[in-house]
Amino acid sequence: MTYENILAEKRERVGLIQLNRPKALNALNGPLLSELAAALQAFEADEAIGAIVIAGNERAFAAGADIKQMASASAVDMLKGSFVELFDAIRAVTKPIIAAVSGYALGGGCELAMSCDMIVAAESAKFGQPEVTIGVIPGAGGTQRLTHAVGKAIAMEMVLNNRMLSAEEALRFGLVNRVVPQERYLDEALELAAQIASRAPLAVRLGKEMVNLAFELPLSQGLDAERRAFYFLFASEDQKEGMQAFIEKREPLWKGR
């Protein structure tokens, strides 16, 4: 597909999506999110892709939603427009998604990064949920995912008083996986994605699913689900190949089945 608001390409087994509204600091609007959803669906359907990276540019990952698009909207307009619902396209992807964040990740941009499975941050990264300053609250996971990541106290300050986290604070509070020099942030994310894409596809898919379930199920139910997934993988060719390769001291050849 030809996109107007994003760039999408393959880097061997990694799908790379770059938000491409630089004059608007990659502010999220309906067309951009629709294109992002389409690109994610295409990479999800491509068996040659094992992991996905979403990035912005050095100045901004995404500096929030496009306020001009929403300023005069009614509640019914927002409901019919399905703007927030477009974030569900990220949640539907079974392959690991890594956010490569440099500069501002604010409002919807922070929510987009948190919707991914992992975050690699440049030293310049800034994370925030400033919606309270324009009379609303986060609506695409900002109050929920943020609280799971950084805890109630910090999340309250960010949501209620526009506290912004530096990259190092985000690392300390558990919001991001690692912080690297700005010139390395995209390469670092691509390398992490390539490493994950080299693993057994079914194990990666179920591992992601089980970690996400840990935030939704009581411990006893989560343990039951994990055990079933563990047993299920013994019906796969990859389990036989992986264990035999370990015994024979060679690299496994994954088939994803």
Sequence and secondary structure as in RCSB ss.txt:
>XXXX:A:sequence
MTYENILAEKRERVGLIQLNRPKALNALNGPLLSELAAALQAFEADEAIGAIVIAGNERAFAAGADIKQMASASA
VDMLKGSFVELFDAIRAVTKPIIAAVSGYALGGGCELAMSCDMIVAAESAKFGQPEVTIGVIPGAGGTQRLTHAV
GKAIAMEMVLNNRMLSAEEALRFGLVNRVVPQERYLDEALELAAQIASRAPLAVRLGKEMVNLAFELPLSQGLDA
ERRAFYFLFASEDQKEGMQAFIEKREPLWKGR
>XXXX:A:secstr
   SSEEEEEETTEEEEEE  GGGTT B HHHHHHHHHHHHHHHH TT  EEEEE  SSEEE SB HHHHTT  H
HHHHHHTTGGGGHHHHT  S EEEEE SEEETHHHHHHHHSSEEEEETT EEE GGGGGT    SSTTHHHHHHH
 HHHHHHHHHH  EEEHHHHHHTTS SEEE GGGHHHHHHHHHHHHHTS HHHHHHHHHHHHHTTTS HHHHHHH
HHHHHHHGGGSHHHHHHHHHHHHTS       
